[in-house]
Amino acid sequence: MRETIDLTARDGTTARIALDGAEPVSWQVGDREYLWSGDPAHWNRHAPWLFPVVGASAGGHVRVAGRDYPMAQHGFARDLPFTVVSRHADAVTLRLEDGPETRAHYPFAFRLDITAQVRERGLDFEVVVGNPGPDALPYALGFHPAFPWPFAEGQRAKDGGYAVVFEHPERPAAPEVGEGGLLLRAERPVPLVGDTLPLDPALFTEALVFREARSRVMRFTGPGGRAIRMAMEDFPHLAVWTKPTAPFLSLECWTGHADWAGFTGPLSERDSQRSLAAGAEARHAVRLTLED
């Protein structure tokens, strides 16, 4: 059983945050759950944080100072226990720092603070990446929440009427995903209609990745007018994903992405990997809101 912390807002909105991965595992507005259940028959996670890489690494490793270090897809933060820095009725700050276990995969000093706070019909996150070490810190950060699809009673995903609406029209193309989750230079068309992606489970043979997206807001809308709004700060890449037979939809935001197929360079040269100077901090934020 995962250890969790319960948060409650004044209007009764609640959230539950797991110490493992600082992962939100529940977000309830009224009497309804708006985060995916984590049913292992489809996908055993809810809304993981991705660090220090996003996506797959070529060869299953990253290279630092001429040495290869094993690196799992999406990094290791989602599987490690965080410690409690501060806690209130409606908010908690959790921290992950480097240690022997992380240095076997990522030979850097780092500090990752994630604050979760519930508010009226919403759940907010602020993430601070800190570099307490003497060298530049190459990192990528991502958030991978999944939501029930459909998210209203009496509806089925295959009945239609669901869509992802972007803040701005995006390029109607996405990189193809190759063996091992690496990105390919070839692209596949995405059936965007202006700023709107009508949803169909058949779209998702792989994730739809929108690199260098214009939008900083995505809305997962239903046929009844209700929507889950996800607003992001300092996440330039977006993705939409599910499995064709799974009853959830994942809206993702990333600072970096998977390696391109054939990449052989060091982690510091990975496409979209950030470089954080010694002693510096970087802030990122995500706000989830249930709209009617």
Summary of the structure (lengths in Angstrom):
residues: 292
radius of gyration: 18.5
end to end distance: 34.3
largest distance: 56.2
contacts: 968
relative contact order: 0.19
helix: 8%
strand: 45%
